[in-house]
């Protein structure tokens, strides 16, 4: 397993991050077995959020850590300040409420990585940074970041932090995958485009990608004619993505791996620190992700997969 470093956190972060948006009390043993298997391959980072499973995701993780006695071995990424039916909740009051809930559910006195789940562009970035710094100063949160914020907003927040002697954001968690979305998955969600990736490369700013494997687009189950998944059709069906799929198949053949492993390797071989949030729910899926995380891709191969180069990489010549 490879690991990255995130400023403010004194633990390595495994490049595979275990997703937990299916952790419920009534299937606790299954979730615990998933986590045990994940730790067995060297994984240590778990992704959750205040809204996942109505709060049960965080509660299951809290129970697991208490029963296993392994809190210090794990890196917990949780997110808060997601909007509700009334609209945006990126406020000091809502952040406090969500962090308080998360700490209780996780049965811990600190959160390794805390991210704002959504943005509200009407709130000044500096105001948000000031609110989160209270938790960094108290030790309640080790590193702060964002999910679904644009790189421009992150830059604005970090410039404010630097100018005012505060701790800035040290990671971002948008969507990044080989398949490029036609439109957001959900309103307000952000996917990393070429400009975003260029900024991350220039800053060497860690990116923790959700839907890193494009929700199964590269599994082989989908073709232009198979249109039974309306969300996948809406978000990922495009001529460019079918071409990316074909190129991923060719590269997978050359490397004797699977196409979806190439899609995962694409995320993990970017020229800046990345992690991939994975939804592996059984031993076969976890093994596939573990093997995919070990694949090395050259810049030439990345560019070819991404359709930014027509020149065949050496691995296919």
C-alpha positions as CSV (number, residue, x, y, z in Angstrom):
1,X,0.0,0.0,0.0
2,X,1.2,3.5,-0.8
3,X,0.6,6.4,1.5
4,X,0.6,10.2,1.2
5,X,1.2,12.9,3.7
6,X,-1.4,15.6,4.5
7,X,-0.2,18.8,6.2
8,X,-1.3,19.0,9.8
9,X,-1.8,15.2,10.2
10,X,1.1,13.2,11.7
11,X,-0.1,9.9,10.3
12,X,0.4,8.5,6.8
13,X,-2.8,8.3,4.7
14,X,-3.3,5.2,2.6
15,X,-4.0,6.0,-1.0
16,X,-7.1,3.7,-0.9
17,X,-9.7,5.2,1.4
18,X,-12.5,2.9,2.5
19,X,-16.0,4.3,1.7
20,X,-18.6,3.7,4.3
21,X,-21.9,5.1,2.8
22,X,-23.5,1.6,3.4
23,X,-22.5,1.1,7.1
24,X,-25.7,0.4,9.0
25,X,-26.3,-1.0,12.5
26,X,-28.3,-4.0,11.2
27,X,-25.3,-5.0,9.0
28,X,-22.6,-4.2,11.5
29,X,-20.7,-7.5,11.2
30,X,-20.4,-7.1,7.5
31,X,-19.0,-3.6,7.8
32,X,-16.6,-4.7,10.5
33,X,-15.4,-7.6,8.3
34,X,-14.9,-5.1,5.4
35,X,-12.8,-2.9,7.6
36,X,-10.7,-5.8,9.0
37,X,-10.0,-6.9,5.4
38,X,-9.1,-3.3,4.4
39,X,-6.6,-3.0,7.3
40,X,-5.1,-6.4,6.3
41,X,-4.0,-5.0,3.0
42,X,-2.4,-1.9,4.6
43,X,-5.3,0.5,4.3
44,X,-5.8,2.9,7.2
45,X,-8.0,5.7,6.0
46,X,-11.8,5.7,6.1
47,X,-14.2,8.1,4.5
48,X,-17.5,9.0,6.2
49,X,-19.8,12.0,6.6
50,X,-22.3,13.5,9.0
51,X,-25.1,12.7,6.5
52,X,-24.1,9.2,5.6
53,X,-26.7,6.6,6.4
54,X,-28.5,9.1,8.6
55,X,-25.6,9.2,11.0
56,X,-25.2,5.4,11.2
57,X,-22.0,5.3,9.2
58,X,-20.1,7.3,11.8
59,X,-21.7,5.3,14.6
60,X,-20.7,2.0,13.1
61,X,-17.1,3.2,12.7
62,X,-17.1,4.5,16.3
63,X,-18.3,1.1,17.5
64,X,-15.7,-0.7,15.4
65,X,-12.9,1.4,16.7
66,X,-14.0,0.9,20.3
67,X,-14.3,-2.9,19.8
68,X,-11.0,-3.3,18.0
69,X,-9.1,-0.7,20.1
70,X,-7.5,0.7,17.0
71,X,-8.4,4.4,16.9
72,X,-4.8,5.5,16.7
73,X,-4.1,3.3,13.7
74,X,-6.9,4.8,11.6
75,X,-7.3,8.0,9.7
76,X,-10.9,9.2,9.8
77,X,-12.1,11.6,7.1
78,X,-15.5,12.9,8.0
79,X,-17.5,15.8,6.4
80,X,-20.1,18.2,7.6
81,X,-22.0,21.4,6.7
82,X,-23.9,19.6,4.0
83,X,-27.0,21.5,2.9
84,X,-30.5,20.4,4.0
85,X,-34.0,21.1,2.8
86,X,-33.6,24.7,3.9
87,X,-30.5,25.3,1.8
88,X,-26.8,25.8,2.5
89,X,-25.4,25.2,6.0
90,X,-21.9,26.6,5.7
91,X,-22.1,28.6,9.0
92,X,-20.3,28.6,12.2
93,X,-23.3,27.3,14.0
94,X,-23.9,24.4,11.7
95,X,-20.2,23.5,11.6
96,X,-20.2,23.3,15.4
97,X,-23.4,21.2,15.5
98,X,-22.1,18.7,12.9
99,X,-18.6,18.4,14.5
100,X,-20.2,17.8,17.9
101,X,-22.4,15.1,16.5
102,X,-19.6,13.4,14.6
103,X,-17.3,13.3,17.6
104,X,-20.1,11.6,19.7
105,X,-20.9,9.1,17.0
106,X,-17.3,8.2,16.3
107,X,-16.7,7.9,20.0
108,X,-13.5,9.9,19.7
109,X,-12.1,13.2,20.9
110,X,-10.5,14.2,17.6
111,X,-11.0,14.0,13.9
112,X,-8.0,13.4,11.6
113,X,-9.4,15.0,8.5
114,X,-12.4,17.3,8.6
115,X,-13.9,18.6,5.3
116,X,-16.8,20.8,4.5
117,X,-19.1,18.6,2.5
118,X,-20.4,21.4,0.3
119,X,-19.7,25.1,-0.4
120,X,-21.8,28.2,-0.1
121,X,-20.1,30.9,-2.3
122,X,-22.1,33.6,-0.6
123,X,-20.1,33.0,2.6
124,X,-16.6,34.7,2.5
125,X,-13.9,32.0,2.4
126,X,-12.0,33.8,5.2
127,X,-15.0,33.5,7.5
128,X,-15.1,29.8,7.0
129,X,-11.4,29.4,7.7
130,X,-11.7,31.4,10.9
131,X,-14.5,29.1,12.1
132,X,-12.6,25.9,11.4
133,X,-9.4,27.2,13.0
134,X,-11.1,27.1,16.4
135,X,-11.1,23.3,16.1
136,X,-7.6,23.1,14.8
137,X,-6.4,25.2,17.7
138,X,-8.2,23.0,20.3
139,X,-6.8,19.8,18.7
140,X,-10.3,18.6,17.9
141,X,-9.4,18.5,14.2
142,X,-5.9,17.8,12.9
143,X,-6.3,18.9,9.3
144,X,-9.0,20.8,7.5
145,X,-10.1,20.5,3.9
146,X,-13.1,20.7,1.6
147,X,-15.3,18.5,-0.6
148,X,-16.9,20.0,-3.7
149,X,-15.2,23.4,-3.6
150,X,-13.6,24.9,-6.7
151,X,-9.9,25.4,-6.7
152,X,-10.4,29.1,-6.9
153,X,-12.3,29.1,-3.6
154,X,-9.6,27.0,-2.0
155,X,-7.0,29.4,-3.1
156,X,-9.0,32.3,-1.8
157,X,-9.3,30.6,1.6
158,X,-5.7,29.7,1.8
159,X,-4.5,33.2,0.8
160,X,-6.7,34.6,3.6
161,X,-5.2,32.1,6.1
162,X,-1.7,32.9,5.2
163,X,-2.3,36.7,5.4
164,X,-3.9,36.3,8.9
165,X,-1.7,33.7,10.5
166,X,-4.3,30.9,10.3
167,X,-4.2,27.3,9.3
168,X,-5.5,26.8,5.7
169,X,-7.0,23.9,3.9
170,X,-4.6,21.1,3.3
171,X,-6.7,18.8,1.1
172,X,-9.6,18.7,-1.3
173,X,-12.1,16.0,-2.1
174,X,-13.8,16.5,-5.4
175,X,-14.6,13.8,-8.0
176,X,-11.7,12.8,-10.2
177,X,-11.9,9.9,-12.6
178,X,-10.8,8.8,-16.0
179,X,-14.4,9.2,-17.3
180,X,-15.2,12.9,-17.4
181,X,-18.8,14.0,-16.3
182,X,-21.1,15.8,-18.7
183,X,-22.8,17.5,-15.7
184,X,-22.5,17.3,-11.9
185,X,-23.7,14.1,-10.1
186,X,-25.7,16.2,-7.8
187,X,-26.3,19.9,-7.8
188,X,-23.3,21.7,-6.2
189,X,-20.9,18.8,-6.7
190,X,-17.5,19.5,-8.2
191,X,-15.4,17.3,-10.5
192,X,-11.7,18.0,-11.1
193,X,-11.3,19.3,-14.7
194,X,-7.9,20.0,-16.4
195,X,-7.6,23.4,-14.8
196,X,-8.2,22.0,-11.4
197,X,-5.7,19.3,-11.9
198,X,-3.1,21.8,-13.2
199,X,-3.6,23.8,-10.0
200,X,-3.2,20.7,-7.8
201,X,0.0,19.8,-9.7
202,X,1.4,23.3,-9.3
203,X,0.6,23.4,-5.6
204,X,1.2,19.7,-4.9
205,X,-2.1,19.9,-3.1
206,X,-3.6,16.5,-2.1
207,X,-6.8,15.4,-3.8
208,X,-9.0,12.7,-2.3
209,X,-11.3,11.6,-5.1
210,X,-14.9,10.3,-4.6
211,X,-16.4,8.2,-7.4
212,X,-12.8,7.5,-8.4
213,X,-13.9,4.6,-10.6
214,X,-16.8,6.5,-12.2
215,X,-19.5,4.5,-10.5
216,X,-18.7,1.3,-12.5
217,X,-18.4,2.8,-15.9
218,X,-15.2,0.8,-16.5
219,X,-16.5,-2.6,-15.3
220,X,-17.6,-3.7,-18.8
221,X,-21.3,-3.7,-17.8
222,X,-22.0,-0.6,-19.9
223,X,-22.1,0.2,-23.6
224,X,-23.7,3.0,-25.6
225,X,-26.7,0.7,-26.1
226,X,-27.1,-0.2,-22.4
227,X,-29.1,2.7,-21.0
228,X,-30.8,1.2,-18.0
229,X,-28.8,3.4,-15.5
230,X,-30.3,6.9,-16.0
231,X,-27.7,8.6,-13.8
232,X,-24.7,6.9,-15.5
233,X,-26.2,7.8,-18.9
234,X,-26.7,11.4,-17.8
235,X,-23.3,11.9,-16.2
236,X,-20.9,9.7,-18.2
237,X,-22.3,8.7,-21.6
238,X,-20.3,10.6,-24.2
239,X,-18.2,9.8,-27.3
240,X,-15.1,11.0,-25.5
241,X,-15.7,8.7,-22.5
242,X,-16.3,5.7,-24.8
243,X,-13.0,6.4,-26.4
244,X,-11.4,6.6,-23.0
245,X,-12.9,3.2,-22.1
246,X,-11.5,1.7,-25.3
247,X,-8.0,3.0,-24.6
248,X,-8.2,1.8,-21.0
249,X,-9.1,-1.7,-22.4
250,X,-6.1,-1.7,-24.7
251,X,-3.7,-0.6,-21.9
252,X,-5.2,-3.2,-19.6
253,X,-4.5,-5.9,-22.1
254,X,-0.9,-4.8,-22.5
255,X,-0.4,-4.7,-18.8
256,X,-2.4,-7.9,-18.1
257,X,-4.7,-6.2,-15.7
258,X,-8.4,-5.3,-15.8
259,X,-9.9,-2.2,-17.3
260,X,-11.3,-0.9,-14.0
261,X,-7.9,-1.3,-12.4
262,X,-6.5,1.0,-15.1
263,X,-9.2,3.5,-14.3
264,X,-8.2,3.3,-10.6
265,X,-4.5,3.6,-11.5
266,X,-5.3,6.7,-13.5
267,X,-6.4,8.5,-10.4
268,X,-3.5,7.3,-8.2
269,X,-0.8,8.1,-10.7
270,X,-1.6,11.8,-11.1
271,X,1.4,14.2,-10.8
272,X,0.2,15.3,-7.4
273,X,-0.7,13.4,-4.2
274,X,-4.0,11.6,-4.6
275,X,-6.2,9.1,-2.7
276,X,-9.1,7.1,-4.2
277,X,-12.3,6.6,-2.2
278,X,-13.4,3.0,-3.0
279,X,-16.6,1.2,-2.4
280,X,-15.3,-2.3,-2.3
281,X,-17.8,-4.4,-0.3
282,X,-16.3,-7.9,-0.7
283,X,-13.0,-9.7,-0.9
284,X,-12.9,-9.8,-4.7
285,X,-13.5,-6.1,-5.1
286,X,-11.0,-5.2,-2.4
287,X,-8.4,-7.4,-4.1
288,X,-9.0,-5.7,-7.4
289,X,-8.5,-2.3,-5.8
290,X,-5.4,-3.4,-4.0
291,X,-3.9,-4.7,-7.3
292,X,-5.0,-1.6,-9.2
293,X,-3.3,0.7,-6.6
294,X,0.0,-1.0,-7.4
295,X,-0.1,-0.3,-11.1
296,X,2.3,2.4,-12.3
297,X,1.4,4.6,-15.2
298,X,3.7,7.0,-17.0
299,X,2.8,10.6,-17.9
300,X,2.7,9.4,-21.5
301,X,0.1,6.8,-20.6
302,X,-2.0,9.2,-18.6
303,X,-2.1,11.7,-21.4
304,X,-3.1,9.0,-23.9
305,X,-5.8,7.7,-21.6
306,X,-7.1,11.3,-21.1
307,X,-7.3,12.0,-24.8
308,X,-4.8,14.8,-24.5
309,X,-2.3,12.9,-26.7
310,X,-2.8,10.7,-29.8
311,X,0.7,9.3,-29.6
312,X,0.7,5.6,-28.6
313,X,2.6,5.1,-25.3
314,X,5.6,2.9,-25.4
315,X,3.7,0.1,-23.6
316,X,1.5,-0.2,-26.7
317,X,4.1,0.4,-29.4
